[in-house]
């Protein structure tokens, strides 16, 4: 033996990868999203006026929505997203890392880290999530993919897989926000008009 094992790793659930690779997705996600929970609402209120002027082609409804996010609503949406990530991590563990759902979530997580870095570049400054993306999100994703590759369970990467991973992340995030959005209360005086 060369000392470098390229074959499957025994994860305790059959041949596959260890719990660090699968449950690590949830842990890395939680660390990353803690940055967002702590900073998104305040950052949005402080930066939207400037960004609205710099990016006039962005629809006004997006700026209004971003300004209206409160900490409770955002934290609830993050918790809902946590359920999706936990389900992906559990499925990954159950299958020794083979799960298409787990691998799509892992890929989406890593690609979403690149999106955070692109957002920071576009706004020419900090955006919530841009600190933990290069320190946690991207390194964890690359490490986990490497472990999946070593175990022989990494699915071949195709451009459509990147699209699927980003789509999974986007749909799950949007769905979490829609489900947790509080109904807009109307002023009784204006409701009659």
C-alpha positions as CSV (number, residue, x, y, z in Angstrom):
1,X,0.0,0.0,0.0
2,X,1.2,3.5,-0.8
3,X,-0.3,5.0,2.5
4,X,-2.8,6.9,0.4
5,X,-6.1,5.2,0.4
6,X,-8.1,5.8,-2.7
7,X,-10.8,3.2,-2.0
8,X,-14.0,3.5,0.0
9,X,-13.8,4.6,3.6
10,X,-15.8,2.7,6.2
11,X,-18.3,5.2,7.7
12,X,-20.0,2.8,10.1
13,X,-23.0,2.7,7.7
14,X,-21.5,0.6,5.0
15,X,-18.9,1.7,2.5
16,X,-18.7,5.5,2.1
17,X,-17.5,8.5,3.9
18,X,-17.3,9.5,7.5
19,X,-19.7,11.6,9.5
20,X,-17.5,14.6,9.2
21,X,-18.1,14.8,5.5
22,X,-21.9,14.5,5.8
23,X,-22.8,16.1,9.1
24,X,-20.0,18.6,8.5
25,X,-22.3,20.1,5.8
26,X,-24.8,21.0,8.5
27,X,-22.0,22.3,10.8
28,X,-20.4,24.4,8.1
29,X,-23.8,25.8,7.0
30,X,-24.7,26.7,10.6
31,X,-21.4,28.6,11.1
32,X,-21.9,30.4,7.8
33,X,-25.5,31.3,8.4
34,X,-24.8,32.5,11.9
35,X,-22.8,35.3,10.2
36,X,-25.9,36.1,8.1
37,X,-28.4,36.0,10.9
38,X,-26.2,38.4,13.0
39,X,-25.7,40.9,10.2
40,X,-28.3,40.8,7.3
41,X,-31.1,42.9,8.8
42,X,-28.9,45.8,10.0
43,X,-26.6,45.6,6.9
44,X,-29.6,45.8,4.6
45,X,-31.1,48.8,6.3
46,X,-27.8,50.6,6.3
47,X,-26.7,49.8,2.8
48,X,-29.9,49.7,0.7
49,X,-30.2,53.5,0.2
50,X,-26.7,53.6,-1.3
51,X,-27.1,50.4,-3.3
52,X,-30.5,51.6,-4.7
53,X,-28.7,54.7,-6.1
54,X,-25.8,52.7,-7.5
55,X,-28.0,50.0,-9.1
56,X,-31.1,51.8,-10.5
57,X,-32.0,48.8,-12.7
58,X,-32.8,46.6,-9.8
59,X,-36.6,46.6,-9.3
60,X,-37.8,48.8,-6.4
61,X,-39.8,45.9,-4.9
62,X,-36.5,44.1,-4.3
63,X,-35.1,47.1,-2.4
64,X,-38.3,47.4,-0.4
65,X,-38.2,43.7,0.5
66,X,-34.6,43.8,1.5
67,X,-35.2,46.9,3.7
68,X,-38.2,45.3,5.4
69,X,-36.4,42.1,6.6
70,X,-36.5,41.9,10.3
71,X,-34.3,39.7,12.5
72,X,-37.1,37.4,13.6
73,X,-38.4,36.7,10.1
74,X,-34.8,36.2,8.8
75,X,-33.9,33.9,11.6
76,X,-37.0,31.8,11.0
77,X,-36.2,31.5,7.3
78,X,-32.7,30.4,8.2
79,X,-34.1,27.8,10.6
80,X,-36.4,26.5,7.8
81,X,-33.4,26.3,5.5
82,X,-31.6,24.4,8.3
83,X,-34.2,21.7,8.0
84,X,-33.4,21.2,4.3
85,X,-29.6,21.2,5.0
86,X,-30.1,18.7,7.9
87,X,-32.2,16.4,5.7
88,X,-29.4,16.5,3.0
89,X,-26.7,15.8,5.6
90,X,-28.8,12.9,7.1
91,X,-29.4,11.5,3.7
92,X,-25.7,11.8,2.9
93,X,-24.8,10.0,6.1
94,X,-27.4,7.3,5.5
95,X,-26.0,6.6,2.1
96,X,-22.3,6.9,2.9
97,X,-22.1,10.1,0.8
98,X,-23.7,8.6,-2.3
99,X,-27.0,10.5,-2.0
100,X,-27.7,12.7,-5.0
101,X,-29.6,15.1,-2.7
102,X,-26.7,15.4,-0.3
103,X,-24.2,15.9,-3.2
104,X,-26.5,18.5,-4.8
105,X,-26.8,20.3,-1.5
106,X,-23.0,20.2,-1.0
107,X,-22.4,21.6,-4.5
108,X,-25.1,24.3,-4.0
109,X,-23.5,25.3,-0.7
110,X,-20.1,25.7,-2.2
111,X,-21.4,27.5,-5.3
112,X,-23.5,29.8,-3.1
113,X,-20.2,30.7,-1.3
114,X,-18.9,31.9,-4.6
115,X,-22.1,33.9,-5.1
116,X,-21.4,35.7,-1.8
117,X,-17.9,36.6,-3.0
118,X,-19.3,37.9,-6.3
119,X,-21.9,40.0,-4.4
120,X,-19.1,41.5,-2.3
121,X,-17.1,42.3,-5.4
122,X,-20.2,43.9,-7.1
123,X,-21.0,46.1,-4.1
124,X,-17.2,46.8,-3.6
125,X,-17.4,45.9,0.1
126,X,-18.6,43.6,2.8
127,X,-21.9,41.7,2.3
128,X,-23.2,39.3,4.9
129,X,-21.8,35.8,4.2
130,X,-18.7,37.1,2.5
131,X,-16.4,36.4,5.5
132,X,-17.3,32.8,6.1
133,X,-17.5,31.9,2.4
134,X,-13.7,31.9,1.8
135,X,-13.0,30.7,5.4
136,X,-15.6,27.9,5.8
137,X,-18.0,27.4,2.9
138,X,-15.6,26.9,0.0
139,X,-12.9,25.1,1.9
140,X,-15.4,22.7,3.5
141,X,-17.0,22.0,0.1
142,X,-13.7,21.3,-1.6
143,X,-12.6,19.1,1.3
144,X,-15.8,17.1,1.4
145,X,-15.8,16.6,-2.4
146,X,-12.2,15.4,-2.1
147,X,-13.3,12.8,0.5
148,X,-16.2,11.7,-1.6
149,X,-13.8,11.3,-4.5
150,X,-11.4,9.3,-2.4
151,X,-14.2,7.0,-1.3
152,X,-15.2,6.5,-4.9
153,X,-18.7,7.9,-4.4
154,X,-18.5,11.4,-5.9
155,X,-20.8,11.7,-8.8
156,X,-19.2,13.0,-12.0
157,X,-19.4,16.8,-12.2
158,X,-21.2,18.3,-15.2
159,X,-22.3,21.9,-15.8
160,X,-25.9,20.9,-15.3
161,X,-24.9,19.7,-11.8
162,X,-23.7,23.2,-10.9
163,X,-27.0,24.6,-12.2
164,X,-28.9,21.9,-10.2
165,X,-26.9,22.7,-7.0
166,X,-27.4,26.5,-7.3
167,X,-31.1,25.9,-8.2
168,X,-31.6,23.7,-5.1
169,X,-30.0,26.4,-2.9
170,X,-32.0,29.2,-4.5
171,X,-35.3,27.3,-4.4
172,X,-34.8,26.2,-0.8
173,X,-33.8,29.7,0.3
174,X,-36.7,31.4,-1.5
175,X,-39.1,28.8,-0.2
176,X,-37.9,29.3,3.4
177,X,-38.4,33.1,3.1
178,X,-41.8,32.7,1.5
179,X,-43.0,30.3,4.2
180,X,-41.7,32.5,7.0
181,X,-42.8,35.9,5.7
182,X,-45.3,37.5,8.0
183,X,-48.5,38.7,6.5
184,X,-48.4,42.4,5.7
185,X,-50.7,44.3,8.0
186,X,-52.8,47.0,6.4
187,X,-53.6,50.2,8.1
188,X,-57.4,50.0,8.8
189,X,-57.7,53.6,7.4
190,X,-56.2,52.6,4.1
191,X,-57.8,49.2,3.9
192,X,-61.2,50.7,2.9
193,X,-59.9,52.4,-0.2
